[in-house]
Amino acid sequence: MADVSEEPRRRRAPAMSPEDRREAIVQATLPLVVKSGANVTTSQIAAAAGIAEGTVFRVFKDKAELLDAVIERALLSDDEVAAINAVPSGLALQQRLVVAVSSVLGYLDRMWGVMGALRESGWHPDHDDKTKHKGPPEGMQRISTAVAGIFGDAEMRTTPEHAARLLLGFVFTNRLQGKGFGETTVDPEHLVELFLHGALKPGGKDV
C-alpha cells in the first residue's frame, strides 16, 4: 500500500468571487440564448457552466434577471473597443479599417443573435427592461469613437467622427438581406474598399 504521505497533495482551486461567478454564468448562457432564446432552461445553463442548478439561483433572482444580464453582456463592447484601439498604427488606413470592421461585425453578430433569438422565442421584456435598453447602446457609441480614432491624421473631406458614423452605416446596411434588400453582402475588405473609394470603377464611365 502506497504511503499516503508521498502522494501529491491535491490543491483546491481558489473559489470564484461573486463577480467572476456571475460573469461565468452569463458567458455560459449567452450562446445558449442565441440557440434557444428564452426557452433555454436553467438546467442547461448549469450544465454549460459546470455548476449545480441551485447555484444559478444563488447568483440571480430568477431566469428573467439572468436573461437581462445576458443582454447587458451582449451590448457591452469592451473587447471590441480594446481590439480596435490595439490596431497597429503602422498599418495602412485601409488595413486598419478592415480590422475595425471585423470587430464591429463580431459585436453585431453577438448583439443581434441574442436579441433576435429572444424575440423569436416570444420573450417580452417588462416596461423597465424596455426603458433600460432603449436607444443606441453605449457599447455602439464607444465603438464609433474607437473607429473615429482609426482615421487619425488622414486627410479627409469630413470629420473622423462623421466618417466613423458613415462607415458603421455601411456595416449595418451590408447585413440587411431578404425581401426588398437582395441577398448580396460583402466581406470587410470589400466593404472598406467601397467606403474609401466608392462604387464606381477607376476610369469607368459615370452614367
N, C-alpha and C positions, 0 to 999 in steps of 0.2 A: 504493500500500500504506500502510495507516494506521500512524502512528508508535506502536510498542508502548508507548513511554513515556507516551503520552497516554491509553492505555486505563485505565479504572478498575482499581485493584488489587483482586483478589479476596481477601477475608478468610476465612480458615478459621474455621469455628465452633469455639468452645472445646470441648476434649474433655470428655466427661462424667466425673464422679467415679465410682468403683466403686459407691457407694451410689445415685447417680442412675441409672446404667445398670441396676442391679438393679431399682430401682423402675419404670423404663420398661418393662422386660421383663415384670414382674409385671402392670402395668396393661394391657399389650397382651394378655396371656394370659387375664386374668380373663373378659372377655366370650366368648372362645373356649371356655373351660371351661364357662361357662353353656350354650353352644350344643351342645358335643360331649362334655362330660365328660372323662374320662381318655383318650378316643380322639383328642384333639387331637394333632397332630404337631408336632415341633419346627420343621419347615419352615414350617408355617402360622404358628407363633409368630414365627419370624424375619421372615416377610413382613409380619406385622401390626406388628412393632416396627421395621421398616425396617433390619434388620441382617442380617449373614451368619449362617447357621445355626451355624457354629462358635463365634460369639460367645456363643450361649446356653450352650454347654458350657464356656466360659471363666468364666462367671459362676456357673453352677450345676453341681454334680457330675453330675446326671442329671435326667431329667424328673420323677422322684419328688420330688426336692428342690425343683424349681420348683413342682410342684403343692402341696407343703406350704407354700411361700411365698405362693402364691395364697390358700390357706385362711387363713393368718395375716392377709393383707391384707383378706380379706372380713370377718374378725372384728374388724378394727380400726375403732374408731368415732370417731377424732379429728375427722373432717369433720362428722359428725352432732352431736357434743358441742359443737363450735365454733358450729354453726348454732343450736343450742338456746340456748346461752349468749348469743348475739348478738340474740335476740328482744327488740325494744324493750320496755322496762318500761312505757312509756306506753300500750301496747295493753291492752284488756280481757283479763281472765284467760282467757275462753273463746277469744279470738283467739290468745293466746299458746300455749295448749294445742294448738290446731289446727296451728300451725306446728311445734310439737314433735312431734306425732303424725305429721305428714307426713315429718319427718326419720327418725323411728323406722321408718316403713314402708319408706323407701328403704334403710335398713340391713338390715331383714329380707329385702327382695327380693334384695339382693345376697348375703347370707349363705345364705339358703335356696336361691337359684338355684345357687350354687356347690356346696353340699353335696348338693343333690338331683341335680344333673347328674352329679356324681362317683359317687354311689351307683347311679344308674340305668345308668351305663356299666360297672358291675361293678368299680369301684375298691375295693380293700380295703386300708386302711392297716395298717401293721405295728403291733406292740404299743406301740412308743414313740410313734407318732402318736396312737393311741387314748388313751394316757395324757395326752399333751400337750393334746389338745383336749377332754378330759372335763370335764363340769360346765358351769355358766353361764359364758360367756366374759367376760373382764374388760371387753370393749367394751360388753356389755349392762349390766353393773353401772355403768359410767361414765355411760351414757345414763340409767339410772334416777336416778342422783344429779343429773344435769343437769335432768331433768324435775321432780324434787322442788324444785329451785330456782325453777322457774317459779311455783309456788304462792305463794312469797314470804310476805307478811304476811296472806294471805287468812284470813278466819275459817273454820275448818274443824272437822269432827267427828272428825278423826283427824290424824295427823302428816303433814307433806308427804312423808316417805319412804314411809309406808304408802300414801298416796294415789297416789304415782307408781307403786308396785308394782301397785296395783289397776288403774290406767289402762293400764299395759303389758299386764296380763292381758286387758283389753278388746281391745287391739290384736291380741294373739296369737289369741284365740278368734274375732275378727272374720274372720280369714283361714282358719279351718277350714271346708272345704267338702267336699262329696261325701256318700257313703253315711252316714246317721246324723246328718249335720250340716245338710243342706239346701244351697242354692246362694246364699243371701242374704248379701251383705256391704254395708257402708255406707261412705260416704266419711268423711274425717277430721272434717269439720264435724258430720255427723250423729252420729258416734261420740262426739265430745266432748260434744255436747248430751245424749246419752243418759247419759253418765257423770256429768255435773254435775247433771242434772235428773231422771233416771230414765226408765223406760219408759212410765209412765202419763201420760196427757194431763192438763194442769192442770184441775182441776174435774171430771175424769172419774170415772166410777163405779169404786170399788175393790171388785172382786168377791172 
